[in-house]
Amino acid sequence: MQIEKGTQVRLKTFLGTLAARKKINPWDNYWKLIGEKGKVIDDEIYNGRVLVLFEKNLDNFELANHNPIPNSLWIKPTDLELDN
């Protein structure tokens, strides 16, 4: 699958799984976002990840959201599927 800037995506897994494998802090439970839609907003790949701007406010999920662009996260392309 070609993922480039402007591609509409949906999170299908996080770090390759459907749930955390060990106990984690609630603000690090990005698995809550599985099924959520977003758009790749940068052509840059950082540490094998693409920058996804989610449609929903990440604060509503009570997740750490410390990227310069609010509601965006660096996600592995293998955790994404195209959202048609």
Backbone torsions as a table, in degrees:
resi	resn	phi	psi	omega
1	MET	NA	132.5	178.1
2	GLN	-89.8	118.3	177.5
3	ILE	-115.9	116.4	-179.9
4	GLU	-136.6	174.0	-179.1
5	LYS	-52.3	132.3	178.9
6	GLY	93.9	-8.5	-179.3
7	THR	-71.2	127.3	175.1
8	GLN	-80.1	128.4	-175.6
9	VAL	-133.7	167.4	174.3
10	ARG	-134.6	137.9	178.8
11	LEU	-76.3	119.8	-179.4
12	LYS	-101.6	-27.0	176.2
13	THR	-150.3	170.8	171.4
14	PHE	-132.2	126.4	-174.2
15	LEU	53.1	33.2	174.9
16	GLY	81.2	4.1	-178.4
17	THR	-130.7	165.6	178.2
18	LEU	-90.6	-12.2	179.5
19	ALA	-153.0	156.9	177.8
20	ALA	-62.9	143.4	-179.2
21	ARG	-85.8	-13.7	178.8
22	LYS	-143.7	170.4	179.7
23	LYS	-66.8	133.7	-179.8
24	ILE	-132.9	165.0	175.6
25	ASN	-67.6	144.8	-178.9
26	PRO	-56.5	-35.3	-179.0
27	TRP	-75.1	-7.5	176.0
28	ASP	-105.4	7.7	-177.1
29	ASN	-86.2	70.9	-178.9
30	TYR	-69.8	-8.5	175.3
31	TRP	-64.1	-19.9	175.3
32	LYS	-59.9	-21.5	-176.1
33	LEU	-87.7	-3.7	-179.8
34	ILE	-58.3	129.0	-177.8
35	GLY	97.0	-13.0	-179.0
36	GLU	-79.1	149.3	-177.5
37	LYS	-98.2	155.0	175.9
38	GLY	-164.1	-172.8	179.9
39	LYS	-137.7	136.4	174.9
40	VAL	-69.3	126.0	-173.0
41	ILE	-114.9	8.6	-179.6
42	ASP	-148.7	144.7	176.0
43	ASP	-78.3	-17.6	-177.3
44	GLU	-70.0	142.2	171.4
45	ILE	-112.1	127.3	-176.3
46	TYR	-119.5	117.0	-178.1
47	ASN	51.2	40.0	178.5
48	GLY	76.5	15.9	-177.7
49	ARG	-124.0	157.0	175.3
50	VAL	-113.8	153.2	-178.7
51	LEU	-87.6	119.2	-178.6
52	VAL	-112.4	127.7	173.6
53	LEU	-96.5	113.5	-177.9
54	PHE	-78.8	149.4	179.7
55	GLU	-69.2	-31.4	-177.4
56	LYS	-97.3	155.7	178.3
57	ASN	-72.6	119.6	-178.1
58	LEU	-65.9	-23.3	177.0
59	ASP	-63.2	-30.2	178.2
60	ASN	-65.7	-21.8	177.3
61	PHE	-92.3	-1.5	-177.9
62	GLU	57.0	45.0	-179.7
63	LEU	-107.7	151.2	173.3
64	ALA	-61.3	130.5	-174.9
65	ASN	-139.8	80.1	-170.9
66	HIS	-113.3	14.3	176.6
67	ASN	-76.5	155.7	-179.4
68	PRO	-59.3	-29.4	178.0
69	ILE	-101.6	115.2	-179.2
70	PRO	-55.9	143.8	177.6
71	ASN	68.8	21.0	177.3
72	SER	-116.7	147.2	177.8
73	LEU	-140.1	149.1	172.9
74	TRP	-83.6	118.3	-173.4
75	ILE	-124.4	140.7	175.5
76	LYS	-67.7	133.2	179.0
77	PRO	-55.5	-30.1	179.7
78	THR	-68.6	-15.2	177.4
79	ASP	-90.1	1.4	-175.3
80	LEU	-114.4	152.4	169.7
81	GLU	-131.0	155.0	178.8
82	LEU	-66.4	140.4	176.6
83	ASP	-109.8	102.3	-177.2
84	ASN	-89.7	NA	NA
